[in-house]
Each structure stands twice: as C-alpha cells, then as structure tokens.
Amino acid sequence: MQQTLIIYSTTDGQTQRICERLAQATDTSKLVSIKQAGDETLTNYDQIVIGASIRYGKHQPAVYQFIEKNRALLSKTKSAFFSVNVVARKPEKNTPETNPYMQKFLELTSWRPDVLTVFAGRLNYPQYRFIDRFMIRLIMYMTKGPTDTSQTYEFTDWARVDEFADTLAKQKLTMPSE
C-alpha cells in the first residue's frame, strides 16, 4: 500500500488545517509537524508533502533545515511543496510562478518537488499578540488588505485545496509499482 507523509510548518494553525484537509482526502496519509518529522523513517513513504506558512516574509528555519537534511531522499521520492501566505489572496500572486515567497523558497533550496502550489492563508487578528497584530495590520494597510483587528479573515480557497488533494492522489497513482 502506498503511503503519503504530510508535514506541516505552521505559525497560527492555518497550514495545519490545510494539511488535515489533505490527509482526510487521502486515506493513506500520515500527518506530522515539522518538529515530529525528524522522527519519521522517510523511506516508509512513497510520497512526501510539505506545507509551510509565511510570517514576516519568511518560512520557518526548520523547513529549510529538514529539507537540507533529507534532500537526497526527497529528490528520489514523489514530493510536493506548498506555501501558505496572505499575499496569495491576490489573484496575480497566487501561483508558484507569481508568488514571491515561493520564488524565494526556490532560490534558497536546491530541492525541486514534483508539484508546487500556493494557498492564501488566514488573518486572525483577535488571536495575535499585540506586536503581531500591530505589525500585520501595518503590512495589510500598506498592501491594501483588511485592517479591522476585531475580525478574522479567511482567504484560503478550500476548493483549490481539494483540487491539490486530487493532484496528489493522481501523482501517487502514476508511480511505478514495485
């Protein structure tokens, strides 16, 4: 039976929610955080998916560390990577080719997953600490995004997440059997 490992790096939980949706759609999946992923025997999986969030313009360092440590195996295994960021709420920045964070990711790593995608994230102003709420509101003001700090704004297109799950399932089906 083919197995998929889904690894997430999340700041506020949206990337984890997206990964949970992917795991639900693929019943042969195991879901772990980037911190738990180091304990996994990666050779047990036919497909590895990594989802990572952006905060203040960067993916968490643990994402790059995990990829660098496991680059050889990741390169030999069917793989996918997606970035979750609020910039992707804009139609002109919601593809791997047009999203600045995905492009930066590709510059900083030599790993080339089989499938790349980008999802818009979520702003949950009431959940943020004061300094994060202030900084994110300032960034949203500068980029013409929502600034009402009493609200939560869901930008994730869940239909696109479901389409990505279908892509992952098809990718698994096209793998040569052993």
N, C-alpha and C positions, 0 to 999 in steps of 0.2 A: 504494500500500500504506500502510495506517495504521500509524503508529509511536507507541510509548509510551516516554517518558523516565521512568525511575525514579531518583529522587535520594534518597540516604540521608545522615543525620547520625547518627553512632554514637559512643558512648563506649567501649564494651567489645566491640563487634562483633556483638551480637545483632540490631540493626536492619539491619545489612548482610546478615546471614544471612537475615532475613525478606525483604529486597528481592531477594536472589539467588533465593529460592524463587519470588517473584512473577515475576521475569524469566524463570525457567525455564518457568513455566506459560504465559507469553505470549511466543511466539517472535518477536514483532516489537518487542521491548523493547531499550532501551539502559540500562545501569546505570552511574551515576556517583556519586561522593561529592559532598557539598555544596560542597567546595572545587573540584572539577572542573566543577561545573555552570555556573559563570560563563563557561566557555569554550565552552559549547554554544550553538548557534543555536536558541533555543527555538521559533521559528516552523516548524522542521522536524518538529515533533511534533504529533500530533493529540490526545494525552493526556499529562498530566504528573502523576506520583505522587510525593509527598514523604513520606518516613518519617523520624521524628526521635525520638531517645531522650531520656529524662529523667535528669539526675544532680543530686542535691541539690535537687530540686523545680523544675528549670528545663530548658527546651530550650536548646540551644546558641545563642548570639547570631547565629551565621552563618545559622541557619534564618530568623530574622526579617529579617536584612539581605537575604538572597536574595529572600524574598517581597516585601519592600517595593520592592526594585529592579525586580522583574518583575511587580508586582501587576496592572497593566493587562493584560498578556498572559495571566497566569494566570486572570484573570477571564473572558477570552474563549475559553479553551481548556477542554476537558473535563479535570477535575482531581480529585485525591483527596489526602487527607492522613491519615496515621495516626501515633499517638503510641505509643511503646513504654515502658512503665513497670511497675515491680513492684507498684504499688498495684492495677493491673488484675488481679492474681491473685485479688482478692476479687470474688465474683460481683456484689456491689452497687456495684462501681466499674469494671466492665469494658465500659461502653458510652460513646459520646461524650457522652450526656446526664448520666451519673452520674460520669464520671471528672474529678476536679478539675484535672488537668493539661490535659485537652482544653478544659475550660471556661475555664481561664486563657489558653490559646492563643487561643481565640476572642475573649476580651476584649482581647488585646494586638494583634490584627491585624484589618484590615478585609477580608481575603481570605476568601471563603466557597466552599470547594471543593464540588464536586458530591457527593462521597462522603467521609464521615468514618468512621474506626473507631479502635479502641484494642486493642492487644495487650499481654498480660503479657510481661514480659521474662525475664531470667535473672540469677541471682546466681552469680557465680563467685568466691567468697571467695579461693581459693588464688591467683588471678590478680592480685588487688588489691594496691596498695601498702599499707603498714602503716596510714597515716592513713585511707585509704578503707575498708579492712577494718574498722577500729575504728568509724568513723562509720556505715557501712552496717549493721554489727552492732547498734549502738545504735538506729538507726532501726527495724530489724527487731524488736528487743526491745520497743520502745515500741508497735509495730503488730502484735505477736503473730505475727511471721514467724519463719523459721528463723534460728538464730544460731550453728550449728556452723560455724566458719570453716575447717574442713578439707574442707568439701563444696561442691559446685556444685549449684544448684537451678534446674531448667528449669521455667518457668511458662508458656512460650509454648504456646498451643493451636494446633498446626500444622494441624488440620482447619479452624479458623477462618481461618487464613492462606490455605488453599486455597479456602475459600468467598469470601474477599475477592478472590482472583485471578479467580474466576468472575464476580464482580460487575464487576470492571474490564473483563473481556472483553465482557460484555454491554453495558456502558456504551459501549465502542468500537463495537459493532455497531449501536447505536441512533443513532450520529452520522449526520447527513445527508451523503450523498456529494456530492463537488464536481463 
